[in-house]
């Protein structure tokens, strides 16, 4: 009954739901006050797909009813152009420096050339190769980006990048359903399936993208291993080391169990990425090792001040450790003793964090 009436009021309703939602989602992203660069590209991407669905609907129901070569061509055109903006969206997340006028000129020209080539040669193979390339490019970009993050321990726990996998998966589902519809333009069940799935995937894409944060550009992550860049700025590096030492010594921020790299960077007035770079490649440790060394040193001082009159659990809590097991593990690695054993012999010597700050 539903499929039989799909070209009437009920069919129009199924068509309009994803179209209206696409425009609403795009508008919501455009008017977002703290909109990131990637959210702007996501808004444009959703808008392009919305326009494509509008034109398909108009031609399919009113202007070219029954002439499926026209609706097919419209669907094909917006699939290819939309693919350019999908790729631009993922580039804006992980590699925004490539989003230049030259890039857009090249890719749009290439997309139009591909559109004409697909119409003239083999339609199915051409579209499949195009969509396959987009999926491959997004996955390759993500793998490279994740690898760069993991190479830099201080930033890894500060960046939430797993949601990008969801965006790639959702766009892949949307692309597959679009491909099937292109190859089966006349099928009413396929139209109904596309409208339902497009509504669900675009809604999910919007929710994930709307809640996402700005990602560190890939060129900054590459520069994290550029020691030559740091060597040219010895004065600035020395100033950051001095500020860092003073802040940790006087303010004792490490006693906060939830202390983050961004908290320290804000406190001493330094860019987060640059501070992480200094800690990793000038101090030869990562941020969490630095913080935990201060916490361990604080724990040793507490034992000596209280002459061993303190429990190991209280010692862990007052030293800023969030995890008791982590405290026990690190304490034993640094001292060779458990906290209880050390408390019994609180004259044990411990390397101060100042030595770490001045290590080569």
C-alpha positions as CSV (number, residue, x, y, z in Angstrom):
1,X,0.0,0.0,0.0
2,X,2.8,2.4,0.9
3,X,4.8,1.7,-2.3
4,X,1.7,1.8,-4.4
5,X,1.0,5.4,-3.2
6,X,4.7,6.5,-3.2
7,X,4.2,8.9,-6.1
8,X,1.4,10.6,-4.3
9,X,1.1,12.4,-0.9
10,X,2.9,9.7,1.1
11,X,5.7,9.5,-1.5
12,X,6.1,13.3,-1.3
13,X,6.3,13.0,2.5
14,X,9.1,10.4,2.2
15,X,10.9,12.6,-0.2
16,X,10.6,15.8,1.8
17,X,11.8,14.5,5.2
18,X,15.5,14.1,4.3
19,X,15.4,17.2,2.1
20,X,14.0,19.5,4.9
21,X,16.3,17.9,7.5
22,X,19.4,18.4,5.2
23,X,18.6,22.2,4.9
24,X,17.9,22.5,8.7
25,X,21.1,20.7,9.5
26,X,23.1,22.9,7.2
27,X,21.6,26.0,8.6
28,X,22.2,24.9,12.2
29,X,25.9,24.4,11.4
30,X,26.1,27.8,9.6
31,X,24.6,29.8,12.5
32,X,26.7,27.9,15.2
33,X,28.6,30.6,17.1
34,X,31.7,28.5,17.8
35,X,31.6,26.8,14.4
36,X,34.9,25.2,13.4
37,X,36.4,25.1,9.9
38,X,35.4,21.5,9.4
39,X,31.8,22.2,10.5
40,X,31.6,24.9,7.8
41,X,32.6,22.3,5.2
42,X,30.2,19.8,6.6
43,X,27.4,22.4,6.3
44,X,28.3,22.9,2.7
45,X,28.5,19.2,2.0
46,X,25.0,18.5,3.5
47,X,23.6,21.5,1.6
48,X,25.0,20.1,-1.7
49,X,23.3,16.7,-1.0
50,X,20.1,18.5,0.0
51,X,20.1,20.5,-3.3
52,X,20.7,17.3,-5.2
53,X,17.7,15.6,-3.6
54,X,15.5,18.7,-4.3
55,X,16.3,18.7,-8.0
56,X,15.8,14.9,-8.2
57,X,12.4,15.3,-6.5
58,X,11.3,18.1,-8.8
59,X,12.3,16.4,-12.0
60,X,11.1,12.9,-10.9
61,X,7.6,14.2,-9.8
62,X,6.9,17.2,-12.0
63,X,9.3,18.3,-14.8
64,X,10.5,15.0,-16.2
65,X,8.2,12.3,-14.9
66,X,9.0,9.0,-16.5
67,X,12.1,10.3,-18.2
68,X,14.6,8.6,-16.0
69,X,17.7,9.6,-18.0
70,X,17.2,13.2,-16.7
71,X,16.7,12.2,-13.1
72,X,19.6,9.8,-13.4
73,X,21.9,12.5,-14.8
74,X,21.0,14.8,-11.9
75,X,21.6,12.1,-9.3
76,X,25.0,11.3,-10.9
77,X,26.1,14.9,-11.1
78,X,25.4,15.7,-7.4
79,X,27.0,12.4,-6.3
80,X,30.2,13.4,-8.0
81,X,30.2,17.1,-6.9
82,X,29.1,16.0,-3.4
83,X,32.0,13.7,-3.3
84,X,34.4,16.6,-3.8
85,X,32.9,18.4,-0.7
86,X,32.9,15.1,1.3
87,X,36.7,14.9,0.7
88,X,37.1,18.6,1.5
89,X,35.3,18.0,4.8
90,X,37.8,15.3,5.8
91,X,40.7,17.4,4.7
92,X,39.4,20.3,6.8
93,X,39.5,18.0,9.8
94,X,43.0,16.6,9.3
95,X,44.8,18.4,6.5
96,X,43.3,21.9,6.1
97,X,46.4,23.5,4.6
98,X,45.6,21.7,1.4
99,X,42.2,23.5,1.0
100,X,43.5,26.2,-1.3
101,X,41.8,27.8,-4.4
102,X,44.1,25.7,-6.5
103,X,42.8,22.5,-4.8
104,X,39.1,23.4,-5.5
105,X,39.8,24.4,-9.1
106,X,41.6,21.1,-9.8
107,X,39.1,18.9,-8.0
108,X,35.9,20.5,-9.4
109,X,37.4,20.5,-12.9
110,X,38.4,16.8,-12.4
111,X,34.9,16.0,-11.1
112,X,33.2,17.6,-14.1
113,X,35.5,15.8,-16.4
114,X,34.8,12.6,-14.6
115,X,31.0,13.3,-14.9
116,X,31.3,13.7,-18.7
117,X,33.6,10.7,-19.0
118,X,31.2,8.5,-17.0
119,X,28.3,9.5,-19.3
120,X,30.3,8.7,-22.4
121,X,32.0,5.5,-21.4
122,X,31.1,3.1,-18.7
123,X,28.7,4.5,-16.1
124,X,28.7,1.9,-13.5
125,X,32.4,1.3,-13.4
126,X,33.1,5.0,-13.4
127,X,30.8,5.8,-10.4
128,X,32.1,2.8,-8.4
129,X,35.7,3.9,-8.9
130,X,34.9,7.5,-7.9
131,X,33.2,6.5,-4.7
132,X,35.8,3.9,-4.0
133,X,38.5,6.5,-4.3
134,X,36.7,8.9,-1.9
135,X,36.4,6.1,0.7
136,X,40.1,5.1,0.2
137,X,41.3,8.8,0.5
138,X,39.3,9.4,3.7
139,X,40.6,6.2,5.3
140,X,44.2,6.7,4.2
141,X,44.0,10.3,5.6
142,X,42.7,9.1,8.9
143,X,45.3,6.3,9.3
144,X,48.1,8.8,8.6
145,X,46.6,11.3,11.0
146,X,46.1,8.8,13.8
147,X,49.7,7.6,13.3
148,X,51.0,11.1,13.8
149,X,49.0,11.6,16.9
150,X,50.2,8.3,18.4
151,X,53.8,9.3,17.7
152,X,53.3,12.2,20.0
153,X,52.2,10.9,23.4
154,X,51.5,14.3,25.1
155,X,48.8,15.1,22.6
156,X,47.3,11.6,22.2
157,X,45.2,11.7,25.4
158,X,44.1,15.2,24.7
159,X,42.7,14.5,21.2
160,X,39.4,12.6,20.7
161,X,39.7,11.5,17.1
162,X,37.8,8.2,17.0
163,X,34.6,9.9,16.0
164,X,36.1,10.5,12.6
165,X,35.8,6.7,12.0
166,X,32.0,7.1,12.5
167,X,31.8,9.9,10.0
168,X,33.7,7.9,7.4
169,X,31.4,4.9,8.1
170,X,28.2,7.0,7.8
171,X,29.3,8.7,4.6
172,X,30.2,5.2,3.2
173,X,26.7,4.0,4.0
174,X,25.2,7.1,2.3
175,X,27.5,6.6,-0.7
176,X,26.5,2.9,-1.1
177,X,22.8,3.6,-1.0
178,X,23.2,6.5,-3.5
179,X,25.1,4.1,-5.8
180,X,22.3,1.5,-5.7
181,X,19.7,4.2,-6.4
182,X,21.7,5.5,-9.4
183,X,21.8,2.0,-10.8
184,X,18.1,1.5,-10.0
185,X,16.5,4.9,-10.6
186,X,13.0,3.6,-11.6
187,X,12.5,1.3,-8.6
188,X,10.0,2.7,-6.1
189,X,11.3,0.4,-3.2
190,X,14.8,1.7,-3.9
191,X,13.6,5.3,-3.8
192,X,11.9,4.6,-0.4
193,X,15.0,2.9,0.9
194,X,17.2,5.8,-0.2
195,X,15.0,8.4,1.4
196,X,14.8,6.5,4.7
197,X,18.6,5.7,4.9
198,X,19.6,9.1,3.7
199,X,17.5,10.7,6.5
200,X,19.1,8.4,9.1
201,X,22.7,8.8,7.9
202,X,22.5,12.6,7.3
203,X,21.0,12.9,10.8
204,X,23.8,10.9,12.4
205,X,26.5,12.7,10.3
206,X,25.1,16.0,11.5
207,X,25.0,15.0,15.2
208,X,28.5,13.7,15.2
209,X,29.9,16.6,13.2
210,X,28.0,19.2,15.3
211,X,29.5,17.9,18.5
212,X,33.0,17.5,17.2
213,X,35.9,19.7,18.1
214,X,38.6,21.3,16.0
215,X,41.5,19.0,15.2
216,X,45.2,20.0,15.2
217,X,46.3,20.5,11.6
218,X,48.4,17.7,10.2
219,X,51.3,20.1,9.4
220,X,51.5,21.0,13.1
221,X,51.7,17.3,14.0
222,X,54.5,16.8,11.5
223,X,56.4,19.7,13.0
224,X,56.2,18.1,16.4
225,X,59.2,16.0,15.4
226,X,61.1,18.9,13.8
227,X,63.9,19.4,16.3
228,X,65.6,21.8,13.9
229,X,62.7,24.2,14.3
230,X,63.1,24.2,18.0
231,X,66.9,24.6,17.8
232,X,66.4,27.8,15.9
233,X,64.3,29.2,18.8
234,X,66.5,28.4,21.8
235,X,65.6,31.6,23.6
236,X,61.9,30.9,23.4
237,X,62.4,27.3,24.4
238,X,64.4,28.3,27.4
239,X,61.7,30.8,28.4
240,X,59.0,28.1,28.2
241,X,61.2,25.7,30.3
242,X,61.6,28.5,32.9
243,X,57.9,29.2,33.0
244,X,57.1,25.6,33.2
245,X,59.4,24.9,36.1
246,X,58.2,28.0,38.0
247,X,54.6,27.1,37.5
248,X,55.0,23.5,38.7
249,X,57.2,24.5,41.7
250,X,55.1,27.4,42.9
251,X,51.5,26.6,41.9
252,X,51.8,22.8,42.2
253,X,49.2,22.1,39.4
254,X,50.1,18.4,39.4
255,X,48.1,17.9,42.6
256,X,45.0,18.2,40.4
257,X,44.2,14.6,39.2
258,X,42.6,15.9,36.0
259,X,45.4,18.2,35.0
260,X,45.7,18.4,31.2
261,X,48.3,19.7,28.8
262,X,45.9,22.5,27.7
263,X,45.5,23.6,31.3
264,X,49.2,24.0,31.7
265,X,49.6,25.8,28.3
266,X,46.8,28.2,29.2
267,X,48.4,28.9,32.6
268,X,51.8,29.8,31.3
269,X,50.5,31.5,28.1
270,X,51.9,29.0,25.5
271,X,50.4,27.3,22.5
272,X,49.4,23.7,23.5
273,X,51.0,22.1,20.5
274,X,54.3,24.1,21.0
275,X,54.4,23.3,24.7
276,X,53.9,19.6,23.9
277,X,56.7,19.8,21.4
278,X,59.1,21.4,23.9
279,X,58.4,18.8,26.6
280,X,58.8,15.8,24.2
281,X,61.8,16.8,22.2
282,X,63.7,19.1,24.5
283,X,63.0,17.4,27.8
284,X,63.0,13.9,26.2
285,X,59.8,12.9,28.1
286,X,56.1,13.3,27.6
287,X,53.7,15.4,29.5
288,X,52.3,12.7,31.7
289,X,55.7,11.4,32.7
290,X,56.6,15.0,33.7
291,X,53.5,15.4,35.8
292,X,53.9,12.0,37.4
293,X,57.5,12.8,38.3
294,X,56.3,15.8,40.3
295,X,53.6,13.8,41.9
296,X,56.1,11.1,43.0
297,X,58.5,13.8,44.3
298,X,55.6,15.3,46.3
299,X,54.7,11.9,47.7
300,X,58.4,11.4,48.8
301,X,58.3,14.8,50.5
302,X,55.1,14.0,52.3
303,X,56.6,10.8,53.7
304,X,59.7,12.7,54.9
305,X,57.7,15.6,56.4
306,X,55.4,13.3,58.3
307,X,58.2,11.0,59.3
308,X,56.4,8.0,57.7
309,X,53.1,8.7,59.6
310,X,50.8,8.4,56.5
311,X,49.0,5.6,54.7
312,X,49.8,4.7,51.1
313,X,46.2,5.4,50.0
314,X,46.2,8.8,51.5
315,X,49.7,9.4,50.0
316,X,48.4,8.6,46.6
317,X,45.4,10.9,46.9
318,X,47.3,13.8,48.3
319,X,49.9,13.6,45.6
320,X,47.4,14.1,42.8
321,X,47.2,10.5,41.5
322,X,43.8,9.6,40.1
323,X,44.5,5.8,40.1
324,X,45.9,3.9,43.1
325,X,47.3,1.2,40.9
326,X,49.2,3.7,38.7
327,X,50.7,5.3,41.8
328,X,51.8,1.9,43.1
329,X,53.3,0.9,39.8
330,X,55.2,4.2,39.2
331,X,56.4,4.4,42.8
332,X,57.9,0.9,42.6
333,X,59.5,1.7,39.2
334,X,61.2,4.8,40.5
335,X,62.2,3.7,44.0
336,X,62.4,-0.1,43.8
337,X,60.1,-0.3,46.8
338,X,56.4,-0.3,47.4
339,X,54.9,2.7,49.1
340,X,54.5,0.8,52.4
341,X,58.2,-0.4,52.3
342,X,59.3,3.1,51.5
343,X,57.3,4.6,54.4
344,X,59.1,2.3,56.8
345,X,62.4,3.7,55.5
346,X,61.6,7.3,54.6
347,X,65.2,8.3,54.2
348,X,65.3,6.8,50.7
349,X,66.6,9.3,48.2
350,X,64.6,10.2,45.2
351,X,65.5,12.0,42.0
352,X,63.9,15.5,41.9
353,X,61.9,16.6,38.9
354,X,64.2,19.6,38.5
355,X,66.8,17.1,37.3
356,X,64.4,16.0,34.6
357,X,63.7,19.6,33.5
358,X,67.5,20.1,33.0
359,X,68.2,16.8,31.3
360,X,69.7,16.9,27.8
